[in-house]
Amino acid sequence: MTGVATGKGLEVRGLNKSFGGLVVARDISLRLAPGDRKALIGPNGAGKSTFTNLITGVLQPSSGTLTFDGRDIRPLSEAGRVKAGIARTFQITNLFKTMTVRDNLRLPILERLGRTARGFRRADRDAAVEAEVDALLTQFRLADMGGRVVSQLAYGQQRLVEMAMALALKPRVLILDEPAAGVPSSESPLIAEAIAALPQDLAVLIIEHDMNLVFKVANRIIVLVAGAILTEGTPAEISADPRVRDLYLGAHHG
């Protein structure tokens, strides 16, 4: 699989969100350029999920700007932002668990092509669609599992299916919301390998508590505390920052 043409990327400037007197996002600014591998970390309640929801259109900011390739995306719905090239996975897998892996992967391809109304009977005879499904199965090391019902897979493998479904939309920005959540440590290398194999020109933001995974896959790390960015830097810089060690890393990097 290859990515899509590069562009200016996603720009967040002075993003704020309040619910009444409660401020949950405070003057957040960051950029996701093509090829970026950034991680967003922070303690529970730091505002990571809120930030993800602001980017993907679940929530609207109280103030600030969100642009994608210079285009204001604030008016776009969740579906509109997906069509614009921003996709995400979820903390809890969002799969059709009674369907096969192949059927799950076929759905976002048909959605992208505007063919979901035609159903599966004709789609499963479409050589181009099936070739794309096969490529995703191979990329995510699921080639032997295409015919299996999703509920029969190990949880780490279900995470891979969800990541493959997001990639089937051919996004230019991919937000992975805690991709290792609930995954046994024995299966976490599968997640790291899958992230490493993503298209090189795809911008990826990983929101994660698993510091081992973060330090393996991220080139830069953003630390969010109380809805605001505390600092951003390379893994080495973040690991050495005493504020981060005190606030979050703790025993992970003692």
N, C-alpha and C positions, 0 to 999 in steps of 0.2 A: 504494500500500500504506500502511496505517496501522499504528501500533504498538498495544500493548495498554495496558490501564489502568495508571496509575502506582501505585507502592507505596513501601515503605520502602527497597527496594533490597538490594544485597548488602553484608554487613558482615563484615569480616575483623578479628579481634581476637587479638593476641598469638600469631600462627601460627608454629609451630616444626616443623622436620622434620630428623631426624638419621638417618643410616645408620651405625650403630655409633658411632664417635667423630667421624664427619664430619658437621658441621652445614651443611646446605644451605639452610635457611630459618630466619631468626633474628628472632623477635619482630616479625613483619610485621603491621601494622594499616592498613587502608584501607577506604574505602567507595565503592561505585559506586551512585549514585542515578540514578533515571530521567532520561534526557537527558544524562548525563555523557558527555564525550568525553575520556577520559584515556589517556595513553600511559605504558607502562612501558619504560624504557630502562636500559641498563647494559652493561658490557663482557662479552665472552664468559666464561662461567663464573660470572656474577653470580647465577644462580639463577632466571632468568626462566622457563625451561621448567618447572623444578620447581614454581614458584609456580602456573603455569597448570595443571599436573597436579594440584595440591592443590585448586584451585578446581573443576576438572571431575570429580574423583573417580577419576582414574587412580592417585593416591597418597593415603594417609591421613596427616593431620598427627600428629606426635608429641605435640603439645599445642596449645592455642589453640582458638578457636571460629570457625565458619563459619555465618552465618545468612543466610537469604533471606526478606525480609518478616517477620523475627522468628522464622522457623522454622529449627531446627537441621538443616542439610543433610548433616552428616558421615555419618549412616547411609546416605545415598542412594548408589546405584551411579552409574556414568557415565550410563546410560540414564535413571535416575531423575532425575538433575539436568537432563538435557535436557528431560524432561517437565515439570519444575518451572519451566523457562523460561531455562535457561543453555545457550547454544550456543557452538560454537567453530569456527574454521578451523584449518588446520595449516600448519607451515612448508613441507612438501612437499604439493603438491595431492593430495587424497584423492578422486579422481573415478573414475567408470566410463568409461574412455577409449575403449572400443569401442562405447559407446552414444551416442545423440544427446544434444545439449544438452537438448532437451525431455524426453527420458526421464530424464536425470539430475535435472532439476528436479521432475519428477513424483514421484519416489521419496520425498523427504522430506515432500511434501504427503500422500501416501498413508500414510506412517508416522505423521504427526501425526493423521490421521483414523482410524488403526487399520484400514486397509484394504489393507495390503501383501500379505496372503495372497490377495487376489482377482486379483492380477496386472494386466498392462497392458491386456488386451483390453477389459475392461469400463471400466477407468479412462480410457482414451483416448476414450471416448464420453461421459464425464461432463462436462457443460458447465461446471459450477462449478469443477472441477479444472482444466480446460483454460483457463478464464478466469484463474485464479490463475497458471498457468504463463505465459500471455501477459503478464500484468502484471509478472511478474518479468523476463521477457525484455526488456520495454520499459524497466523501471526501470534495468536494468544494461546497456542499449544493446546487447542481443544479439538484437534482434527479427529480424534477417536471418539468424540462425545457428541457430535452433531445430532445424532438420532436419539440421544438420551433426554428424558424429561428433566427439566432444570432442578426440580425438588430432589432428585437423586444425586446431585452433585455435592461435593464437599463445599463448604462455605467459601473457601478461597477461590475455588473454580467458579462459583456463582459471581464473585466479585469480578473475575476476568470476563465473564459473559456481559456483565453490565458495562464494563469499560469498552468492550468490543462494540456493544450497541451504541454507545456514545460516539465512538469513532466512525461507525457506519453512517452517521449524519454528515461526515466530512467537515467537521468544525475547523475553525482557525484558532479558536481559543477553547481549551478544555479545562474545566474546573473539576478536580477530583476531591470530593468531600469525604474525608476520612476513609480512603480506599482500603486501609488495613483494619478498620473497626470490625471486631468480632472474628477476625481471621486468626487461627492458631499460629503461634510463632513458627511452627514447622512449615506453614504454607506461606508465610510473609515473603520469602524470596521470590515466589511466583509474581507477587505484586510489583516488587522492585524491578524484576526482569521485564515485565509487561510495560512499565513506565519507561524504562530505558529503551525499549524497542519502538516507542511512538515516533511518528514522523518528525524529522529533525526541524522542520519549519513550523511545527505546531507549537503555539504558546500554551504552556501548562502551568496551572496554579494548583498546588497540592495543599489541602488543609488537613493537618494530621497531628495526632498526639504521639505516634510512634516515632521517637527521635532517631532510632536506628534507620528507619526507612527514610526519614527526612534527610539525614546526613548522607545517605547513599545516592539519592536521586536529585536533590536540589542544588543548583548552582548559586542561588541566593536565597536568603531566608528573611522573612518579614516577621517581626514580633509585635503582636497586637495585645495591648493591655487596656482594660476598661474602655474599649471602643476606640482607642487611638493607637497609632503606630509608635511604639517605643523606639525601635531602631530597625535598620535593614543592613544586611551585610553578607559576606561570604560565610559558608559554614565554619571556617576557621575563626573568623571575626566574631560570629555569634557565640560559638563555643567558649571563646575567651572573655566574653563580655560579662563582668561580675553582676550587672543588673539582671541579665537574662538568667544567669546561674541561680541567683537568689529568688527570682520571681517564678521561674518555670522549670528550667532544666534539672536543677537539684540533683537527685541521685542518678539521673540519666548520664550526666557527665560531671562526676564529682572530681 
